Amino acid sequence: MKKILFITCAVLLAFGLSAFGFRNWNQPTPCNTTPSCKAAPACKAALGCKAAPDSKAAPGCKAAPSCKKVLACKAAPVSAKPTPPQSDLVNPIFSQLLPELVYNVDSRFIANITRENLRKAKKVTEIFPPESTRDIDSYREVKVAILHGKEETVALGENEQLNPNQIRLLQTADYSTDFYLRALCKWKNPETGSLDLRELVYYFTIIPEKEAEFKSGYDELISYLKTNTREQTARLDRDKLQPGRVGFTVTQTGAIKGAEISSSSGFSEVDETLVKLISGMSGQWNPAQNALGEPIEQKLYFFFGMMGC
């Protein structure tokens, strides 16, 4: 499923944090980008600086208002289990930019990797996005950290090559697990030719080989969400609206379970309506599949709210 990142102003995506932080070690100014807010996992930057886990900002990234991906917002009273319209379109990960509001559904972090590819990785360059490692000469002080809420399990390494402890830690991670990879690196400055010491950080979500899909597709789903949140959204004080996030799991049968607010929009009525809307979509999804084609659960997030500058 294709991730969509919407950036407003200098967008600090504060929902779910798939973070890409690249900064000059001697000068704390971010090198390429600032973390942005991917829906609400906190921040993802230009190509990838996603907000770090709720309690932490990715190194080199400015914390954003509880973000994860560019995110979005929606709200509205729901009448007896509205059923999303059906169509032949199929697109599981969806997002729509409305005047001042953004809607987005995705994994926790914008940067992601399948479990199959992660288990094959022997070097950090096989995990970091290719565009982030261009012009890097060498790596040192490599940190792999699996996230468990506000806690993390860490394995440290000395260079680009993942050591046995790091490989073992990554191979124990299941689908929908979030982790980050941090390294100090010598980056070749294209202007001066000198090697500058930088810090590279990315936040990832481990995704299924085939992600869960909403049966009706992108356009139908966005229309459904807009229609059922129009009344409350129209009444909101946009200045007080915060980036919000609803986490939910698509089960092996395509049902929805565990829908709950993981980051509030600042309006309880809106939050409650969003949870009801997401919960009412059971049976409207095709489940995710692993490398063997077997149906598995996948955790997704609906990001909503106002994006800040």
RAJOZI-V763936 format. One record per pair of residues at least 6 apart in sequence whose C-alpha atoms are under 7 Angstrom apart, sorted by sequence separation. I is the first residue (numbers start at 1). J is the second residue. If there is no record, write none. Layout:
i:I j:J
i:I j:J
This chain:
i:23 j:29
i:24 j:30
i:37 j:43
i:38 j:44
i:43 j:49
i:44 j:50
i:51 j:57
i:52 j:58
i:57 j:63
i:96 j:102
i:97 j:103
i:121 j:127
i:146 j:152
i:147 j:153
i:157 j:163
i:188 j:194
i:189 j:195
i:250 j:256
i:265 j:271
i:289 j:295
i:290 j:296
i:23 j:30
i:24 j:31
i:36 j:43
i:37 j:44
i:43 j:50
i:44 j:51
i:51 j:58
i:96 j:103
i:145 j:152
i:146 j:153
i:188 j:195
i:189 j:196
i:249 j:256
i:250 j:257
i:264 j:271
i:288 j:295
i:289 j:296
i:22 j:30
i:23 j:31
i:35 j:43
i:36 j:44
i:42 j:50
i:43 j:51
i:95 j:103
i:96 j:104
i:125 j:133
i:145 j:153
i:146 j:154
i:187 j:195
i:188 j:196
i:248 j:256
i:249 j:257
i:287 j:295
i:288 j:296
i:21 j:30
i:22 j:31
i:35 j:44
i:36 j:45
i:42 j:51
i:43 j:52
i:95 j:104
i:145 j:154
i:186 j:195
i:187 j:196
i:248 j:257
i:249 j:258
i:287 j:296
i:288 j:297
i:22 j:32
i:35 j:45
i:36 j:46
i:41 j:51
i:42 j:52
i:94 j:104
i:95 j:105
i:144 j:154
i:145 j:155
i:155 j:165
i:156 j:166
i:186 j:196
i:187 j:197
i:248 j:258
i:261 j:271
i:287 j:297
i:288 j:298
i:34 j:45
i:42 j:53
i:94 j:105
i:143 j:154
i:144 j:155
i:155 j:166
i:186 j:197
i:187 j:198
i:248 j:259
i:21 j:33
i:33 j:45
i:34 j:46
i:38 j:50
i:42 j:54
i:51 j:63
i:54 j:66
i:93 j:105
i:143 j:155
i:144 j:156
i:185 j:197
i:186 j:198
i:247 j:259
i:248 j:260
i:21 j:34
i:33 j:46
i:36 j:49
i:37 j:50
i:51 j:64
i:93 j:106
i:143 j:156
i:184 j:197
i:185 j:198
i:246 j:259
i:247 j:260
i:21 j:35
i:35 j:49
i:36 j:50
i:37 j:51
i:142 j:156
i:143 j:157
i:184 j:198
i:185 j:199
i:246 j:260
i:247 j:261
i:20 j:35
i:34 j:49
i:35 j:50
i:36 j:51
i:142 j:157
i:184 j:199
i:246 j:261
i:247 j:262
i:260 j:275
i:19 j:35
i:33 j:49
i:35 j:51
i:51 j:67
i:141 j:157
i:142 j:158
i:183 j:199
i:184 j:200
i:245 j:261
i:246 j:262
i:259 j:275
i:51 j:68
i:141 j:158
i:142 j:159
i:183 j:200
i:245 j:262
i:246 j:263
i:50 j:68
i:140 j:158
i:141 j:159
i:182 j:200
i:183 j:201
i:245 j:263
i:50 j:69
i:140 j:159
i:182 j:201
i:244 j:263
i:245 j:264
i:259 j:278
i:43 j:63
i:139 j:159
i:140 j:160
i:181 j:201
i:182 j:202
i:244 j:264
i:259 j:279
i:17 j:38
i:43 j:64
i:139 j:160
i:181 j:202
i:244 j:265
i:13 j:35
i:14 j:36
i:15 j:37
i:16 j:38
i:42 j:64
i:144 j:166
i:180 j:202
i:181 j:203
i:243 j:265
i:257 j:279
i:12 j:35
i:13 j:36
i:14 j:37
i:15 j:38
i:16 j:39
i:42 j:65
i:180 j:203
i:242 j:265
i:256 j:279
i:12 j:36
i:13 j:37
i:14 j:38
i:15 j:39
i:16 j:40
i:17 j:41
i:19 j:43
i:20 j:44
i:42 j:66
i:43 j:67
i:44 j:68
i:179 j:203
i:180 j:204
i:241 j:265
i:242 j:266
i:11 j:36
i:12 j:37
i:13 j:38
i:14 j:39
i:15 j:40
i:16 j:41
i:17 j:42
i:18 j:43
i:19 j:44
i:20 j:45
i:41 j:66
i:42 j:67
i:43 j:68
i:44 j:69
i:179 j:204
i:241 j:266
i:256 j:281
i:11 j:37
i:13 j:39
i:14 j:40
i:15 j:41
i:16 j:42
i:17 j:43
i:18 j:44
i:19 j:45
i:35 j:61
i:40 j:66
i:41 j:67
i:42 j:68
i:43 j:69
i:178 j:204
i:179 j:205
i:256 j:282
i:13 j:40
i:14 j:41
i:15 j:42
i:16 j:43
i:17 j:44
i:34 j:61
i:35 j:62
i:37 j:64
i:40 j:67
i:41 j:68
i:42 j:69
i:178 j:205
i:255 j:282
i:14 j:42
i:15 j:43
i:20 j:48
i:21 j:49
i:34 j:62
i:36 j:64
i:39 j:67
i:40 j:68
i:41 j:69
i:73 j:101
i:177 j:205
i:178 j:206
i:254 j:282
i:255 j:283
i:13 j:42
i:14 j:43
i:19 j:48
i:20 j:49
i:38 j:67
i:39 j:68
i:40 j:69
i:72 j:101
i:73 j:102
i:176 j:205
i:177 j:206
i:246 j:275
i:254 j:283
i:13 j:43
i:18 j:48
i:19 j:49
i:20 j:50
i:30 j:60
i:37 j:67
i:38 j:68
i:39 j:69
i:40 j:70
i:72 j:102
i:73 j:103
i:176 j:206
i:254 j:284
i:255 j:285
i:12 j:43
i:13 j:44
i:18 j:49
i:19 j:50
i:37 j:68
i:38 j:69
i:39 j:70
i:40 j:71
i:71 j:102
i:72 j:103
i:147 j:178
i:175 j:206
i:176 j:207
i:254 j:285
i:18 j:50
i:19 j:51
i:37 j:69
i:38 j:70
i:39 j:71
i:71 j:103
i:72 j:104
i:146 j:178
i:147 j:179
i:175 j:207
i:254 j:286
i:5 j:38
i:17 j:50
i:18 j:51
i:19 j:52
i:37 j:70
i:38 j:71
i:39 j:72
i:71 j:104
i:146 j:179
i:175 j:208
i:254 j:287
i:16 j:50
i:17 j:51
i:18 j:52
i:36 j:70
i:37 j:71
i:145 j:179
i:146 j:180
i:253 j:287
i:16 j:51
i:17 j:52
i:145 j:180
i:252 j:287
i:15 j:51
i:16 j:52
i:17 j:53
i:124 j:160
i:144 j:180
i:145 j:181
i:251 j:287
i:13 j:50
i:14 j:51
i:16 j:53
i:21 j:58
i:23 j:60
i:123 j:160
i:124 j:161
i:144 j:181
i:250 j:287
i:13 j:51
i:21 j:59
i:22 j:60
i:123 j:161
i:124 j:162
i:143 j:181
i:144 j:182
i:212 j:250
i:232 j:270
i:19 j:58
i:21 j:60
i:122 j:161
i:123 j:162
i:143 j:182
i:21 j:61
i:68 j:108
i:69 j:109
i:122 j:162
i:142 j:182
i:143 j:183
i:265 j:305
i:68 j:109
i:69 j:110
i:142 j:183
i:141 j:183
i:142 j:184
i:140 j:183
i:141 j:184
i:252 j:295
i:139 j:183
i:140 j:184
i:252 j:296
i:139 j:184
i:140 j:185
i:251 j:296
i:252 j:297
i:139 j:185
i:251 j:297
i:138 j:185
i:139 j:186
i:250 j:297
i:251 j:298
i:138 j:186
i:249 j:297
i:250 j:298
i:14 j:63
i:136 j:185
i:137 j:186
i:249 j:298
i:250 j:299
i:14 j:64
i:17 j:67
i:18 j:68
i:136 j:186
i:137 j:187
i:249 j:299
i:13 j:64
i:14 j:65
i:15 j:66
i:16 j:67
i:17 j:68
i:136 j:187
i:137 j:188
i:248 j:299
i:249 j:300
i:12 j:64
i:14 j:66
i:15 j:67
i:16 j:68
i:17 j:69
i:119 j:171
i:135 j:187
i:136 j:188
i:248 j:300
i:14 j:67
i:15 j:68
i:16 j:69
i:135 j:188
i:247 j:300
i:248 j:301
i:13 j:67
i:14 j:68
i:15 j:69
i:247 j:301
i:13 j:68
i:14 j:69
i:246 j:301
i:247 j:302
i:13 j:69
i:15 j:71
i:245 j:301
i:246 j:302
i:13 j:70
i:245 j:302
i:246 j:303
i:13 j:71
i:245 j:303
i:50 j:109
i:244 j:303
i:245 j:304
i:50 j:110
i:115 j:175
i:244 j:304
i:243 j:304
i:244 j:305
i:48 j:110
i:243 j:305
i:7 j:70
i:48 j:111
i:242 j:305
i:243 j:306
i:5 j:69
i:6 j:70
i:241 j:305
i:242 j:306
i:243 j:307
i:5 j:70
i:39 j:104
i:241 j:306
i:44 j:110
i:41 j:108
i:41 j:109
i:215 j:284
i:214 j:284
i:215 j:285
i:214 j:285
i:215 j:286
i:38 j:110
i:213 j:285
i:214 j:286
i:212 j:285
i:213 j:286
i:212 j:286
i:213 j:287
i:212 j:287
i:212 j:288
i:211 j:288
i:210 j:288
i:211 j:289
i:210 j:289
i:208 j:288
i:209 j:289
i:210 j:290
i:208 j:289
i:209 j:290
i:208 j:290
i:209 j:291
i:212 j:298
i:3 j:93
i:1 j:92
i:2 j:93
i:4 j:95
i:17 j:108
i:18 j:109
i:115 j:206
i:1 j:93
i:16 j:108
i:17 j:109
i:18 j:110
i:111 j:203
i:112 j:204
i:113 j:205
i:114 j:206
i:115 j:207
i:16 j:109
i:18 j:111
i:111 j:204
i:112 j:205
i:113 j:206
i:114 j:207
i:115 j:208
i:109 j:203
i:111 j:205
i:112 j:206
i:113 j:207
i:114 j:208
i:55 j:150
i:109 j:204
i:112 j:207
i:114 j:209
i:109 j:205
i:108 j:205
i:107 j:205
i:3 j:106
i:3 j:110
i:92 j:212
i:92 j:213
i:91 j:213
i:92 j:214
i:176 j:298
i:90 j:213
i:91 j:214
i:175 j:298
i:176 j:299
i:90 j:214
i:94 j:218
i:90 j:215
i:92 j:217
i:90 j:216
i:91 j:217
i:96 j:222
i:89 j:216
i:90 j:217
i:91 j:218
i:88 j:216
i:89 j:217
i:90 j:218
i:87 j:216
i:86 j:216
i:87 j:217
i:85 j:216
i:85 j:220
i:84 j:221
i:84 j:224
i:59 j:201
i:58 j:201
i:78 j:228
i:52 j:203
i:77 j:228
i:74 j:226
i:76 j:228
i:77 j:229
i:49 j:202
i:50 j:203
i:76 j:229
i:75 j:229
i:76 j:230
i:74 j:229
i:75 j:230
i:76 j:231
i:76 j:232
i:75 j:232
i:76 j:233
i:75 j:233
i:74 j:233
i:73 j:243
i:72 j:243
i:73 j:244
i:25 j:197
i:71 j:243
i:72 j:244
i:24 j:197
i:25 j:198
i:24 j:198
i:25 j:199
i:23 j:198
i:24 j:199
i:22 j:198
i:23 j:199
i:67 j:243
i:22 j:199
i:23 j:200
i:66 j:243
i:22 j:200
i:65 j:243
i:21 j:200
i:22 j:201
i:21 j:201
i:20 j:201
i:21 j:202
i:19 j:201
i:20 j:202
i:19 j:202
i:20 j:203
i:18 j:202
i:19 j:203
i:18 j:203
i:17 j:203
i:18 j:204
i:107 j:299
i:108 j:300
i:107 j:300
i:108 j:301
i:76 j:270
i:106 j:300
i:107 j:301
i:75 j:270
i:78 j:273
i:105 j:300
i:106 j:301
i:74 j:270
i:77 j:273
i:105 j:301
i:106 j:302
i:66 j:263
i:76 j:273
i:105 j:302
i:75 j:273
i:104 j:302
i:105 j:303
i:75 j:274
i:78 j:277
i:81 j:280
i:104 j:303
i:74 j:274
i:103 j:303
i:104 j:304
i:103 j:304
i:102 j:304
i:40 j:243
i:102 j:305
i:40 j:244
i:101 j:305
i:102 j:306
i:40 j:245
i:101 j:306
i:100 j:306
i:1 j:211
i:15 j:245
i:73 j:303
i:74 j:304
i:72 j:303
i:73 j:304
i:71 j:303
i:72 j:304
i:73 j:305
i:71 j:304
i:72 j:305
i:73 j:306
i:71 j:305
i:72 j:306
i:71 j:307
i:40 j:303
i:39 j:303
i:39 j:304
i:15 j:303
i:11 j:307
i:12 j:308
i:11 j:308
i:12 j:309
i:11 j:309
i:8 j:307
i:10 j:309
i:8 j:308
i:9 j:309
i:8 j:309
